[in-house]
């Protein structure tokens, strides 16, 4: 993350003696990136975080990709995907490449274990729901519209509020997810022209320390498998920590749109960047105000990227036949743009209330059999004027 934060009790100097009430030392754990030269946080445990009691292979992971076929625009109707299970078990993979995997999920249960993705960072966009993201760095309450950004190496679990419908879009990255570099100054502070800033970012705000014995499971996803590690002491035994490395929430409603006299290109909506992809937020905003402006986007071809658009709320001005939780995928090499009638029909409109999340990938995506089962087969031909 881009700024320093701390919770709980920590010693004056790092890597010095810090003792518990019985005279024993607290156990340090440094979590960081890029070989000790990136961002990091220093945690203090009651017990060693390395004391594994048992290791079991939970499952191997193989994504069920669709068979190769003709390249064409896709529309996936995800609104009624099966719900059930916890926030990991409920994930349904839809598209992936070497840089990321995109899932949707409708969990109904709390996680009874903790989870760590060792391959990179994760972003969970909360389309619907409230609850708690619990990690060894503290409690973070989430709500509808939140992006939950979880760094690799952090162990966490999601505890949904009882009786509250949950719907999530998940981006699992093979690398790190950060604010766009152009939004930050040389010191890591958000610049004045950035569409959000530190005030909009919510870190964990409560640290609960557990000193319990029993059998506690942590599932680690790495190298195409999930391994269960069992410990005799509660994993959330941290008494304090500080640093720049922590999970956080950013609500899409706090993204301030950048507008202009004529139609602005998609990079003005960028919210995060990862290795080989970007994440953008389309939010309610005023339309272009040049007297001859055409608010609807112009036809364009993604030469270097595939475009994934997840429709959250509102009436998207350039598309017909799209519903809440629809996902469109436009592969690189094929021009796309507004549906017939929407280009001319946008003239004179003053604002839009649409809400959507866009993922642009710089390597081709492969769709899964799950995605194929949700596909609107007529979407490729929907630009033919009726």
C-alpha positions as CSV (number, residue, x, y, z in Angstrom):
1,X,0.0,0.0,0.0
2,X,1.1,3.6,-0.3
3,X,1.2,4.7,3.3
4,X,2.3,3.7,6.8
5,X,-0.2,2.2,9.3
6,X,-0.1,0.4,12.6
7,X,-2.3,-1.4,15.0
8,X,-1.8,-2.9,18.5
9,X,1.4,-2.7,20.5
10,X,4.9,-2.7,19.0
11,X,8.4,-2.0,20.4
12,X,10.2,1.3,19.8
13,X,12.8,-0.3,17.5
14,X,12.3,-3.2,15.0
15,X,14.2,-6.4,15.5
16,X,14.9,-5.8,19.1
17,X,13.8,-7.6,22.3
18,X,10.0,-7.3,22.8
19,X,8.9,-9.4,25.7
20,X,5.6,-10.9,26.8
21,X,4.3,-10.6,30.4
22,X,6.0,-13.9,31.3
23,X,9.3,-12.7,30.0
24,X,9.4,-14.7,26.8
25,X,9.9,-12.9,23.5
26,X,7.1,-12.1,21.0
27,X,7.8,-13.7,17.7
28,X,8.4,-11.4,14.7
29,X,7.1,-12.1,11.2
30,X,8.1,-9.8,8.3
31,X,5.8,-10.0,5.3
32,X,7.0,-8.1,2.3
33,X,7.4,-8.0,-1.5
34,X,10.2,-7.9,-4.0
35,X,12.9,-9.6,-2.0
36,X,13.0,-7.2,1.0
37,X,13.0,-4.2,-1.3
38,X,9.3,-3.7,-1.7
39,X,6.5,-2.7,0.8
40,X,6.4,-4.7,4.0
41,X,4.8,-5.0,7.4
42,X,6.3,-6.4,10.7
43,X,4.0,-8.5,12.9
44,X,4.4,-9.6,16.5
45,X,3.0,-13.0,17.4
46,X,2.4,-14.7,20.7
47,X,3.6,-18.0,19.2
48,X,5.9,-18.8,16.2
49,X,3.9,-18.6,12.9
50,X,6.1,-21.4,11.6
51,X,5.0,-24.2,14.0
52,X,3.2,-26.6,11.6
53,X,1.6,-29.6,13.2
54,X,0.3,-31.3,10.1
55,X,0.3,-30.9,6.3
56,X,-2.3,-32.4,3.9
57,X,-2.9,-31.9,0.2
58,X,-6.4,-30.5,0.0
59,X,-6.9,-30.6,-3.7
60,X,-5.2,-30.0,-7.1
61,X,-6.6,-27.3,-9.3
62,X,-7.3,-27.7,-13.0
63,X,-9.4,-25.0,-14.8
64,X,-11.9,-26.6,-17.2
65,X,-11.2,-24.5,-20.4
66,X,-13.6,-24.6,-23.3
67,X,-12.5,-26.2,-26.6
68,X,-10.8,-24.0,-29.1
69,X,-13.3,-22.3,-31.4
70,X,-14.0,-19.2,-33.5
71,X,-12.9,-15.9,-31.8
72,X,-16.0,-13.7,-31.2
73,X,-17.5,-11.2,-28.7
74,X,-19.0,-12.9,-25.7
75,X,-21.9,-12.0,-23.3
76,X,-22.1,-14.1,-20.1
77,X,-25.2,-13.9,-18.0
78,X,-23.9,-14.5,-14.5
79,X,-26.9,-13.3,-12.5
80,X,-28.2,-16.7,-11.7
81,X,-25.0,-18.7,-11.2
82,X,-25.4,-21.3,-8.4
83,X,-24.9,-20.0,-4.9
84,X,-23.6,-21.8,-2.0
85,X,-20.5,-22.6,0.0
86,X,-18.0,-20.2,1.5
87,X,-16.1,-17.3,-0.3
88,X,-13.5,-19.7,-1.8
89,X,-15.7,-22.8,-2.5
90,X,-18.3,-20.6,-4.2
91,X,-15.8,-19.2,-6.8
92,X,-16.6,-20.1,-10.4
93,X,-13.7,-19.5,-12.8
94,X,-14.8,-17.8,-16.1
95,X,-11.7,-16.6,-17.8
96,X,-7.9,-16.7,-17.3
97,X,-4.5,-16.2,-18.7
98,X,-1.0,-16.4,-17.4
99,X,-1.5,-13.1,-15.5
100,X,-4.9,-13.5,-13.8
101,X,-8.0,-15.6,-13.3
102,X,-11.5,-14.0,-13.2
103,X,-14.3,-15.6,-11.0
104,X,-17.8,-14.9,-9.9
105,X,-19.1,-16.1,-6.5
106,X,-22.3,-16.2,-4.5
107,X,-21.2,-17.5,-1.1
108,X,-23.7,-18.4,1.6
109,X,-21.5,-19.6,4.4
110,X,-18.6,-18.3,6.6
111,X,-15.1,-19.8,6.0
112,X,-14.2,-22.2,8.8
113,X,-10.5,-22.0,7.9
114,X,-8.1,-19.2,6.9
115,X,-6.8,-18.8,3.3
116,X,-3.7,-17.5,1.7
117,X,-3.0,-17.2,-2.0
118,X,0.8,-17.5,-2.5
119,X,0.8,-16.6,-6.2
120,X,-0.1,-12.9,-6.0
121,X,-2.6,-10.4,-4.9
122,X,-6.4,-10.6,-5.1
123,X,-9.2,-8.1,-5.6
124,X,-12.7,-9.0,-4.5
125,X,-15.4,-6.7,-5.8
126,X,-18.4,-6.9,-3.5
127,X,-21.4,-6.5,-5.9
128,X,-23.8,-7.4,-3.1
129,X,-23.2,-8.1,0.6
130,X,-21.8,-7.0,3.9
131,X,-19.6,-8.8,6.4
132,X,-16.1,-9.1,7.8
133,X,-12.8,-9.7,6.1
134,X,-10.7,-11.1,9.0
135,X,-6.9,-11.4,8.7
136,X,-3.9,-11.5,11.0
137,X,-3.7,-7.7,10.5
138,X,-7.1,-7.1,11.9
139,X,-10.8,-6.8,11.1
140,X,-12.1,-5.0,8.0
141,X,-15.8,-4.6,7.6
142,X,-17.0,-4.7,3.9
143,X,-20.1,-3.5,2.2
144,X,-21.7,-3.4,-1.2
145,X,-19.5,-1.6,-3.7
146,X,-16.2,-2.4,-2.0
147,X,-13.0,-3.5,-3.7
148,X,-11.2,-5.7,-1.2
149,X,-7.5,-5.7,-2.1
150,X,-5.7,-8.6,-0.4
151,X,-1.9,-8.8,-0.7
152,X,-0.3,-12.1,-1.4
153,X,1.0,-13.7,1.9
154,X,-1.9,-12.3,4.1
155,X,-4.0,-15.1,5.6
156,X,-7.7,-14.2,5.7
157,X,-11.2,-15.4,5.7
158,X,-14.6,-13.9,4.9
159,X,-17.5,-14.0,7.4
160,X,-20.7,-12.8,5.7
161,X,-23.4,-11.2,7.7
162,X,-26.2,-13.6,8.4
163,X,-29.1,-13.5,6.0
164,X,-27.4,-11.0,3.7
165,X,-27.2,-11.9,0.0
166,X,-23.6,-12.0,-1.2
167,X,-22.3,-11.6,-4.8
168,X,-18.7,-11.1,-5.7
169,X,-16.4,-10.6,-8.7
170,X,-12.9,-11.9,-8.0
171,X,-9.6,-11.1,-9.7
172,X,-6.8,-13.4,-8.7
173,X,-3.5,-12.0,-10.0
174,X,-0.2,-13.7,-10.6
175,X,1.6,-10.6,-9.3
176,X,0.8,-7.5,-7.4
177,X,-2.1,-5.1,-7.7
178,X,-1.5,-1.4,-7.0
179,X,-2.9,2.1,-7.6
180,X,-1.8,3.3,-11.0
181,X,1.7,4.8,-10.9
182,X,0.6,8.0,-12.6
183,X,-1.6,8.8,-9.6
184,X,1.3,8.8,-7.2
185,X,4.2,11.2,-6.6
186,X,7.8,10.0,-6.0
187,X,7.1,9.5,-2.3
188,X,4.0,7.3,-2.9
189,X,1.4,10.0,-2.0
190,X,-1.6,10.3,-4.2
191,X,-1.4,13.3,-6.5
192,X,-4.1,16.1,-6.7
193,X,-5.4,14.9,-10.0
194,X,-5.9,11.3,-8.8
195,X,-9.6,10.2,-8.8
196,X,-9.2,8.9,-5.2
197,X,-6.7,9.3,-2.4
198,X,-5.6,8.0,1.0
199,X,-8.8,9.3,2.7
200,X,-10.9,6.8,0.6
201,X,-8.8,3.7,1.6
202,X,-10.0,1.8,4.6
203,X,-7.4,-0.3,6.4
204,X,-8.2,-2.9,9.1
205,X,-9.5,-0.9,12.1
206,X,-9.6,-3.5,14.9
207,X,-6.9,-6.0,16.0
208,X,-8.2,-8.9,18.0
209,X,-5.6,-11.2,19.6
210,X,-6.4,-14.8,20.2
211,X,-4.4,-17.0,22.5
212,X,-6.1,-20.4,22.0
213,X,-5.0,-24.0,21.6
214,X,-6.6,-26.5,19.3
215,X,-6.5,-27.5,15.6
216,X,-6.5,-24.5,13.3
217,X,-6.5,-24.9,9.5
218,X,-4.8,-22.5,7.0
219,X,-5.3,-23.4,3.3
220,X,-2.6,-22.1,1.0
221,X,-3.1,-22.0,-2.8
222,X,0.1,-22.3,-4.7
223,X,1.5,-24.2,-7.7
224,X,-1.9,-25.4,-8.9
225,X,-3.0,-26.9,-5.7
226,X,-4.4,-26.1,-2.3
227,X,-2.5,-27.5,0.8
228,X,-4.0,-27.5,4.3
229,X,-1.6,-26.6,7.1
230,X,-2.7,-27.3,10.7
231,X,-1.4,-25.4,13.7
232,X,-1.9,-26.0,17.4
233,X,-2.2,-22.3,18.2
234,X,-4.7,-19.8,16.8
235,X,-3.2,-18.1,13.7
236,X,-4.6,-14.7,14.7
237,X,-2.3,-14.3,17.7
238,X,-0.8,-11.0,16.6
239,X,-0.5,-8.3,19.3
240,X,0.7,-5.5,17.0
241,X,2.1,-4.7,13.7
242,X,3.2,-1.8,11.5
243,X,4.1,-1.1,7.9
244,X,2.8,-0.5,4.4
245,X,1.6,-4.1,3.6
246,X,-2.0,-4.7,4.6
247,X,-5.4,-5.6,3.1
248,X,-7.8,-2.6,2.5
249,X,-11.2,-1.7,1.1
250,X,-11.9,1.0,-1.4
251,X,-15.6,1.6,-2.3
252,X,-16.4,2.3,-6.0
253,X,-18.7,5.2,-4.9
254,X,-15.5,7.0,-3.8
255,X,-14.0,7.0,-7.3
256,X,-14.3,10.5,-8.6
257,X,-14.9,10.4,-12.4
258,X,-12.8,12.4,-14.7
259,X,-14.9,14.1,-17.4
260,X,-14.3,16.5,-20.3
261,X,-15.8,18.5,-23.1
262,X,-15.5,15.5,-25.4
263,X,-15.6,11.7,-24.8
264,X,-12.8,10.6,-22.5
265,X,-10.9,7.4,-23.2
266,X,-11.1,4.3,-20.9
267,X,-7.8,5.1,-19.0
268,X,-9.5,7.9,-17.1
269,X,-11.5,5.2,-15.3
270,X,-8.5,3.2,-14.2
271,X,-8.5,2.3,-10.6
272,X,-5.8,-0.4,-10.2
273,X,-3.0,-1.9,-12.2
274,X,-1.5,-5.4,-12.1
275,X,1.0,-7.3,-14.0
276,X,-0.5,-7.7,-17.5
277,X,-3.9,-6.0,-16.8
278,X,-5.7,-3.0,-15.4
279,X,-9.0,-2.6,-13.5
280,X,-11.3,0.4,-14.2
281,X,-14.4,1.8,-12.5
282,X,-17.3,3.2,-14.5
283,X,-19.3,5.3,-12.1
284,X,-22.2,7.8,-12.3
285,X,-21.0,11.0,-14.0
286,X,-21.8,14.0,-16.1
287,X,-21.5,13.5,-19.8
288,X,-19.3,15.5,-22.2
289,X,-20.3,19.1,-22.5
290,X,-18.9,20.2,-25.9
291,X,-22.0,21.5,-27.8
292,X,-21.3,18.8,-30.5
293,X,-20.3,16.0,-28.1
294,X,-21.4,12.4,-28.6
295,X,-21.5,10.9,-25.1
296,X,-21.5,7.2,-26.2
297,X,-18.1,5.7,-26.8
298,X,-16.8,5.5,-30.3
299,X,-16.1,2.2,-32.0
300,X,-12.7,1.0,-31.1
301,X,-10.4,-2.0,-31.5
302,X,-8.4,-3.4,-28.6
303,X,-5.2,-4.2,-30.5
304,X,-3.2,-5.1,-27.4
305,X,-5.9,-6.3,-25.0
306,X,-9.0,-8.2,-24.3
307,X,-11.8,-6.2,-22.6
308,X,-13.9,-7.6,-19.9
309,X,-16.8,-5.5,-18.6
310,X,-18.9,-6.5,-15.6
311,X,-22.2,-4.7,-15.3
312,X,-23.0,-3.7,-11.7
313,X,-26.0,-1.3,-11.7
314,X,-27.8,1.1,-13.9
315,X,-28.6,1.3,-17.6
316,X,-25.4,1.1,-19.6
317,X,-25.8,3.7,-22.4
318,X,-23.9,1.9,-25.2
319,X,-25.3,-1.6,-24.8
320,X,-28.7,-3.3,-25.3
321,X,-29.7,-6.6,-23.8
322,X,-27.4,-6.3,-20.9
323,X,-28.6,-7.0,-17.4
324,X,-27.3,-6.7,-13.9
325,X,-24.3,-9.1,-13.4
326,X,-23.8,-9.5,-17.1
327,X,-20.2,-9.8,-18.3
328,X,-19.1,-9.0,-21.8
329,X,-15.7,-10.1,-23.2
330,X,-14.4,-8.4,-26.4
331,X,-11.2,-10.1,-27.6
332,X,-8.3,-8.2,-29.1
333,X,-8.4,-7.8,-32.9
334,X,-12.2,-7.4,-33.2
335,X,-13.6,-3.8,-33.3
336,X,-16.5,-3.2,-30.9
337,X,-18.6,-0.2,-29.8
338,X,-22.1,1.0,-29.1
339,X,-25.1,-1.0,-30.2
340,X,-27.2,0.4,-33.1
341,X,-29.1,3.5,-32.1
342,X,-27.2,4.1,-28.9
343,X,-24.5,6.3,-30.5
344,X,-27.0,8.8,-32.0
345,X,-29.4,8.3,-29.1
346,X,-26.8,9.5,-26.6
347,X,-26.6,13.0,-28.1
348,X,-28.1,15.5,-25.7
349,X,-28.0,13.3,-22.6
350,X,-26.4,15.0,-19.6
351,X,-25.4,12.2,-17.3
352,X,-25.3,8.5,-16.7
353,X,-26.0,6.4,-13.6
354,X,-24.2,3.3,-14.8
355,X,-21.9,1.3,-12.5
356,X,-19.5,-1.2,-14.0
357,X,-16.1,-2.8,-13.5
358,X,-13.7,-3.2,-16.4
359,X,-10.7,-5.5,-16.7
360,X,-8.4,-5.0,-19.6
361,X,-5.9,-7.8,-20.1
362,X,-2.7,-7.5,-22.2
363,X,-2.6,-11.2,-23.0
364,X,-5.5,-13.2,-24.5
365,X,-8.0,-14.7,-22.2
366,X,-9.1,-18.3,-22.3
367,X,-12.8,-18.9,-21.4
368,X,-13.9,-21.8,-19.2
369,X,-16.6,-24.3,-19.8
370,X,-18.5,-22.5,-16.9
371,X,-18.4,-19.4,-19.1
372,X,-19.7,-21.2,-22.1
373,X,-22.6,-22.5,-20.2
374,X,-23.6,-18.9,-19.3
375,X,-23.2,-17.5,-22.8
376,X,-25.8,-15.5,-24.8
377,X,-25.2,-17.1,-28.2
378,X,-26.7,-14.2,-30.1
379,X,-24.5,-11.5,-28.7
380,X,-21.9,-11.6,-31.6
381,X,-24.6,-10.5,-34.0
382,X,-26.3,-7.9,-31.9
383,X,-24.7,-5.0,-33.8
384,X,-26.8,-5.7,-36.9
385,X,-29.4,-3.0,-37.3
386,X,-32.9,-4.4,-36.9
